[in-house]
Amino acid sequence: MRTGLTRSAIRGLIGELVARGVVEEIRSGSAGLPGRPSPVVTPDPRSAVALALEVNVDSLAAAVVGFGGTVHGQVRVDRPRAHLSLDDIVGDLVDLSAPMLDPIRRDPTLLGVGVGVAGVVRRSDGLVRQAPNLGWRDEPLGARLGAALGVTQPVAVANEADLGGLAEHRRGAAIGADAVLHVTGEVGVGGNVMIDGRPLVGAAGYAGEIGHMPVNPSGRRCGCGSHGCWETEIGEPAILSLAGRPADGGREAIAEVIAAARAGEERASAAMEHLGTWLGIGLAGLVNIFDPSLVVLGGMFERIHPLVAERIDAVLDERALPASRELVTVVPAALGADGPVLGAAELAFEPFLADPAAHLRPARSVASA
Amino acid sequence: MRTGLTRSAIRGLIGELVARGVVEEIRSGSAGLPGRPSPVVTPDPRSAVALALEVNVDSLAAAVVGFGGTVHGQVRVDRPRAHLSLDDIVGDLVDLSAPMLDPIRRDPTLLGVGVGVAGVVRRSDGLVRQAPNLGWRDEPLGARLGAALGVTQPVAVANEADLGGLAEHRRGAAIGADAVLHVTGEVGVGGNVMIDGRPLVGAAGYAGEIGHMPVNPSGRRCGCGSHGCWETEIGEPAILSLAGRPADGGREAIAEVIAAARAGEERASAAMEHLGTWLGIGLAGLVNIFDPSLVVLGGMFERIHPLVAERIDAVLDERALPASRELVTVVPAALGADGPVLGAAELAFEPFLADPAAHLRPARSVASA
């Protein structure tokens, strides 16, 4: 992590963090190098935590996550794909998180609440501008959740694909990579780009809607209102239809198609071939646009990756600019379904990481009072 | 400009810059505000300069540009669209710049050389990886130019669309905008994204090749080797063919088509309609991907903008996600053909701006010797 702080400022800050119990200082081994070893500072996961929530198309989740990524408790419940009101979802999230939240609600170590949602989110206030797969438009998720949870800590909301990408960069398949494109898909297709460890968010936080890149302008109508978006070729309904299954079969139907393709079923294999080709076509464009060193495939694409990896590589060879092509590797995500929740926790820790001293001040004034 | 320096460090640095004559300090008026007015620091354009060069498909240019963007001298010559060797082009650039360069070659105020080229460039060493419209592949433009110019200053090379975007952000249509997409087109279509004043460069500097986003995968073969890239729908040859003109008519033929469309000629108007529609389709995807607050159209798109602005807006309304759509404005570039040269100068000043003190040190040791 680059902080822009001098070494002595960092030492002072670590001292404060240790005194507060937020991190532990562990002497590192000398590793055969000369000079006094630098201490290794490990976050104490029990003393700084975030409540992380997720609203996706198939499930709701709540977790308490320690600073550093340790999950202390997590619960996930399936939800029907029906369009539920904001009030219903907020009510469910409150119920889901209550057992974990109640013991720490007033605790100063609870630094914040992070929320991932399958929609286009205005980051400044957590307004969900558009979430076609939830049936939402301009729903004030952040504000409503803050009130309903009864917490005074900040509630930060972001798109769940963005948070999945953030988590893969901090804790998963993309640790240390300088330019990462994260592509995730279930019903919808979303994405996130991390450049030097910072997410590309755009003017208002809406960036990364790569599922709505037009790849086939005379193609199928998309849930967003346009035609031929990438999502209409590689999203769950497209794959299921091509495989001759009901388009609304959901996650279980996709699992069945994957198994059938492995067993050599023709329609299922054709659907995988189509998916590999169109994943490759869209990725070629995105590789040309972003020049990433790594592409991480998440969601259903992670599960399908072994079946389509070869086809994707072949299409990239054919369609991406050679200079960018030769730099990039396509890998499956490492965190599975937990990515967005871990990313939501990272989001909640961000104000603290940006200015740890400010967060320590209240505790110090209490101590000196 | 954000420097990460404290106010007192900045004062010290300005003192050194004034002593060296690189900047002038001018007392600002009080503007009716209380307190001691901050001095306004203006770069002294005569005392820190860059040599800026451009290799595009139709012309070569050389300029001496002062720190702050003042052009002290510039020369541009047309070139045929034939494929010329690296040696020929380097020779031409040396001849073109000699009258301006000779008087300042050994001058410490010449901070560097910046070069814009119509191709995919590895930023680390100025290798032109791929420039289909110049007929180049893996040509060491940066290294060869440094030797041929006989300068010891660094030679930095970048894609000319990237530099046009940088210049529009610093001195043109996008001053102060936080998330800007710059789209420029002649034969090829290129682009650049500036986020918070920093260009998106990708893992090796190849980012921004938006002309090679697949918008019509069963479409025409592209110069890059793929099919149906955006460039095949909105590049110069496509427009000229649609207007019933020879596809290789170049810049003058485009000017004639623009005049014909204004006069109501049917084929020319149909070509403009096609261009507006396909500019809109591609921009819708890029707006969804980047969430920019501003789209700047450069090159031939700047000249065509008045004829297609309405159509672009209509297609964006239809195809871009409403949340991102409502934030974005599409405007023509402000710097015309000079954009890439001004951007090349900015590129040459970058090492100085990143660490002004390091550049001042040699002069100080000379003074104290």
HADDOCK unambig.tbl for C-alpha pairs under 7 A between the chains (distance, minus, plus):
assign (segid A and resid 129 and name CA) (segid B and resid 323 and name CA) 6.24 0.50 0.50
assign (segid A and resid 178 and name CA) (segid B and resid 203 and name CA) 6.60 0.50 0.50
assign (segid A and resid 179 and name CA) (segid B and resid 202 and name CA) 5.97 0.50 0.50
assign (segid A and resid 179 and name CA) (segid B and resid 203 and name CA) 5.59 0.50 0.50
assign (segid A and resid 202 and name CA) (segid B and resid 179 and name CA) 5.98 0.50 0.50
assign (segid A and resid 202 and name CA) (segid B and resid 290 and name CA) 5.54 0.50 0.50
assign (segid A and resid 202 and name CA) (segid B and resid 291 and name CA) 4.64 0.50 0.50
assign (segid A and resid 202 and name CA) (segid B and resid 292 and name CA) 5.76 0.50 0.50
assign (segid A and resid 203 and name CA) (segid B and resid 178 and name CA) 6.61 0.50 0.50
assign (segid A and resid 203 and name CA) (segid B and resid 179 and name CA) 5.59 0.50 0.50
assign (segid A and resid 203 and name CA) (segid B and resid 291 and name CA) 5.66 0.50 0.50
assign (segid A and resid 203 and name CA) (segid B and resid 292 and name CA) 5.49 0.50 0.50
assign (segid A and resid 203 and name CA) (segid B and resid 293 and name CA) 5.73 0.50 0.50
assign (segid A and resid 206 and name CA) (segid B and resid 291 and name CA) 5.61 0.50 0.50
assign (segid A and resid 206 and name CA) (segid B and resid 324 and name CA) 6.46 0.50 0.50
assign (segid A and resid 207 and name CA) (segid B and resid 288 and name CA) 6.34 0.50 0.50
assign (segid A and resid 207 and name CA) (segid B and resid 289 and name CA) 5.16 0.50 0.50
assign (segid A and resid 207 and name CA) (segid B and resid 290 and name CA) 4.57 0.50 0.50
assign (segid A and resid 207 and name CA) (segid B and resid 291 and name CA) 4.70 0.50 0.50
assign (segid A and resid 208 and name CA) (segid B and resid 288 and name CA) 6.89 0.50 0.50
assign (segid A and resid 208 and name CA) (segid B and resid 289 and name CA) 4.64 0.50 0.50
assign (segid A and resid 208 and name CA) (segid B and resid 290 and name CA) 6.29 0.50 0.50
assign (segid A and resid 209 and name CA) (segid B and resid 288 and name CA) 5.19 0.50 0.50
assign (segid A and resid 209 and name CA) (segid B and resid 289 and name CA) 4.95 0.50 0.50
assign (segid A and resid 210 and name CA) (segid B and resid 288 and name CA) 6.76 0.50 0.50
assign (segid A and resid 210 and name CA) (segid B and resid 289 and name CA) 5.26 0.50 0.50
assign (segid A and resid 212 and name CA) (segid B and resid 285 and name CA) 6.19 0.50 0.50
assign (segid A and resid 212 and name CA) (segid B and resid 288 and name CA) 6.42 0.50 0.50
assign (segid A and resid 213 and name CA) (segid B and resid 285 and name CA) 4.12 0.50 0.50
assign (segid A and resid 213 and name CA) (segid B and resid 288 and name CA) 6.96 0.50 0.50
assign (segid A and resid 214 and name CA) (segid B and resid 215 and name CA) 5.95 0.50 0.50
assign (segid A and resid 214 and name CA) (segid B and resid 281 and name CA) 6.94 0.50 0.50
assign (segid A and resid 214 and name CA) (segid B and resid 285 and name CA) 5.70 0.50 0.50
assign (segid A and resid 215 and name CA) (segid B and resid 214 and name CA) 5.95 0.50 0.50
assign (segid A and resid 215 and name CA) (segid B and resid 215 and name CA) 4.53 0.50 0.50
assign (segid A and resid 215 and name CA) (segid B and resid 216 and name CA) 6.03 0.50 0.50
assign (segid A and resid 216 and name CA) (segid B and resid 215 and name CA) 6.01 0.50 0.50
assign (segid A and resid 216 and name CA) (segid B and resid 216 and name CA) 5.38 0.50 0.50
assign (segid A and resid 216 and name CA) (segid B and resid 217 and name CA) 6.92 0.50 0.50
assign (segid A and resid 217 and name CA) (segid B and resid 216 and name CA) 6.93 0.50 0.50
assign (segid A and resid 224 and name CA) (segid B and resid 321 and name CA) 6.71 0.50 0.50
assign (segid A and resid 225 and name CA) (segid B and resid 319 and name CA) 6.88 0.50 0.50
assign (segid A and resid 226 and name CA) (segid B and resid 318 and name CA) 6.53 0.50 0.50
assign (segid A and resid 226 and name CA) (segid B and resid 319 and name CA) 4.68 0.50 0.50
assign (segid A and resid 281 and name CA) (segid B and resid 214 and name CA) 6.95 0.50 0.50
assign (segid A and resid 285 and name CA) (segid B and resid 212 and name CA) 6.18 0.50 0.50
assign (segid A and resid 285 and name CA) (segid B and resid 213 and name CA) 4.12 0.50 0.50
assign (segid A and resid 285 and name CA) (segid B and resid 214 and name CA) 5.70 0.50 0.50
assign (segid A and resid 288 and name CA) (segid B and resid 207 and name CA) 6.33 0.50 0.50
assign (segid A and resid 288 and name CA) (segid B and resid 208 and name CA) 6.89 0.50 0.50
assign (segid A and resid 288 and name CA) (segid B and resid 209 and name CA) 5.20 0.50 0.50
assign (segid A and resid 288 and name CA) (segid B and resid 210 and name CA) 6.77 0.50 0.50
assign (segid A and resid 288 and name CA) (segid B and resid 212 and name CA) 6.43 0.50 0.50
assign (segid A and resid 288 and name CA) (segid B and resid 213 and name CA) 6.98 0.50 0.50
assign (segid A and resid 289 and name CA) (segid B and resid 207 and name CA) 5.18 0.50 0.50
assign (segid A and resid 289 and name CA) (segid B and resid 208 and name CA) 4.65 0.50 0.50
assign (segid A and resid 289 and name CA) (segid B and resid 209 and name CA) 4.95 0.50 0.50
assign (segid A and resid 289 and name CA) (segid B and resid 210 and name CA) 5.26 0.50 0.50
assign (segid A and resid 290 and name CA) (segid B and resid 202 and name CA) 5.56 0.50 0.50
assign (segid A and resid 290 and name CA) (segid B and resid 207 and name CA) 4.59 0.50 0.50
assign (segid A and resid 290 and name CA) (segid B and resid 208 and name CA) 6.30 0.50 0.50
assign (segid A and resid 291 and name CA) (segid B and resid 202 and name CA) 4.63 0.50 0.50
assign (segid A and resid 291 and name CA) (segid B and resid 203 and name CA) 5.66 0.50 0.50
assign (segid A and resid 291 and name CA) (segid B and resid 206 and name CA) 5.60 0.50 0.50
assign (segid A and resid 291 and name CA) (segid B and resid 207 and name CA) 4.69 0.50 0.50
assign (segid A and resid 292 and name CA) (segid B and resid 202 and name CA) 5.75 0.50 0.50
assign (segid A and resid 292 and name CA) (segid B and resid 203 and name CA) 5.49 0.50 0.50
assign (segid A and resid 293 and name CA) (segid B and resid 203 and name CA) 5.71 0.50 0.50
assign (segid A and resid 318 and name CA) (segid B and resid 226 and name CA) 6.53 0.50 0.50
assign (segid A and resid 319 and name CA) (segid B and resid 225 and name CA) 6.88 0.50 0.50
assign (segid A and resid 319 and name CA) (segid B and resid 226 and name CA) 4.67 0.50 0.50
assign (segid A and resid 321 and name CA) (segid B and resid 224 and name CA) 6.72 0.50 0.50
assign (segid A and resid 323 and name CA) (segid B and resid 129 and name CA) 6.20 0.50 0.50
assign (segid A and resid 324 and name CA) (segid B and resid 206 and name CA) 6.44 0.50 0.50
